Amino acid sequence: MATTTATLTLNSPDLTGDVLSLNQTTTLRKAGVSTGLDQTSGVGRKTTTASTIYTLFDASLYTADKAHKVYIRVVSSNATEYATLTVNSQEVGRLYGGDWTLIPWSAAASADIKITPSVATEFTVEYALIFEA
């Protein structure tokens, strides 16, 4: 059984009226059981020089309604560059230079994960999918 853990740490001395310090860890498990997710796309990078939308993960290639987890990071350190993240034609948000996300994904019909770079110059995203078959 594979064991994969994810940890998120948020710290700020001045975001709230008090010091903010959050630290959460979870084990990535298959849907409805305590067995760990055991499949991965591996860590990849996609570089493009176009600002047109493209599919990062095609939902039809994965089993729907499972506990898939998607990691995406914008490699650029330029704070003005961003990638718009879309799932099933719904804009989820923007990841700016250096930003990353780890989100659950159902891989339901037409729930492709797509990226639209903000620039038509060299733009790279790093990604990984941890999933169950």
HELIX and SHEET records of a PDB file:
HELIX    1   1 ALA A   59  LEU A   61  5                                   3    
SHEET    1   A 2 THR A   5  SER A  12  0                                        
SHEET    2   A 2 LEU A  20  THR A  27 -1                                        
SHEET    1   B 3 GLN A  39  THR A  40  0                                        
SHEET    2   B 3 PHE A 123  PHE A 131 -1                                        
SHEET    3   B 3 GLY A  44  THR A  48 -1                                        
SHEET    1   C 4 GLN A  39  THR A  40  0                                        
SHEET    2   C 4 PHE A 123  PHE A 131 -1                                        
SHEET    3   C 4 HIS A  68  VAL A  74 -1                                        
SHEET    4   C 4 TRP A 100  TRP A 105 -1                                        
SHEET    1   D 4 TYR A  54  PHE A  57  0                                        
SHEET    2   D 4 ILE A 113  PRO A 117 -1                                        
SHEET    3   D 4 TYR A  82  VAL A  87 -1                                        
SHEET    4   D 4 GLN A  90  TYR A  96 -1                                        
END                                                                             
